[in-house]
Amino acid sequence: MFIGYIQNNEDKAEQARQCQQIQSFAKDKKLKLECICTDYTFADIKEVIMPNCTGIIISNISALGNGLVQIKESLQFCRQHRLKVSSVEDGYHFDESNLTEDFFKGVDIAIEIRSNLISQNTKKVLKQRKNEGVKLGRPFGAVVKKRLDGKEDEIRKLLSQKVSKAEIARRFNVTRITVFNFIKRNGLENKASSQGEAL
């Protein structure tokens, strides 16, 4: 039995297009499609996967995450639970035979290369703009609203429930680094662990 999955941030017209695409794929491949989930993040799907589910059909690989790190983690989850993954538009088909340690090492290398390229390009552009006389950085005294501001209690609660930082990042649609920095800056982990000890 297969589950179809569509990101919940897609508009209704795009969801309908992807839904049709997934249904057609399942019909062509003679796969039993139990349902198509559209109201969840992939992290939520992980919690409601049915025991007899054998695979997930997605429209494209970006449904598994907002970046290579999240996509890798989603594929690792699928390997752990022996779930096949079919990405209709990309033509990718993953299962135990190709979701190997070598595959994930290759993804790690790609992530590192991409990160280095972004860093080098950013430095190059900033240097160029500085040479052109452009003032860089935020204006003095500017207050910047962070994406996790006001979420301290919620994140503290998740930490006390032993929810991983990677999972917290997925739930709030931010990077793991953002979560790590936010927890450290606000001292949430120490408070969460001391609260857990007090209980």
GIHUFEN-V535877 format. One line per field, one symbol per residue. ss: DSSP state (H for helix, E for strand, C for the rest). psi: psi as a letter, one per 20 degrees, with the letter a starting at -180 (. if undefined). A space follows every 10 residues. Layout:
BEGIN
ss=???
psi=???
END
This chain:
BEGIN
ss=CEEEECCCCC CHHHHHHHHH HHHHHHHHCC CCEEEEECCC CHHHHHHHCC CCCCEEEECC HHHHCCCHHH HHHHHHHHHH CCCEEEECCC CEEECCCCCC HHHHHHHHHH HHHHHHHHHH HHHHHHHHHH HCCCCCCCCC CCCCCCCCCC CHHHHHHHHH CCCCHHHHHH HHCCCHHHHH HHHHHHCHHH HHHHHHHHC
psi=pqpqpppijq rhghggghgg ggggggghjl poogropikq rhhhhhijpq hjpirppqgr hihirirhgh gghghhgggh jlpqppoggh jpoqahhimr hhghhggggg gggggggggg hggggggghg hijppqrqqp jppppqhipi jggghggggh jkpqhghggg hjlrrhgggg gggghjkhgg gghhghhh.
END
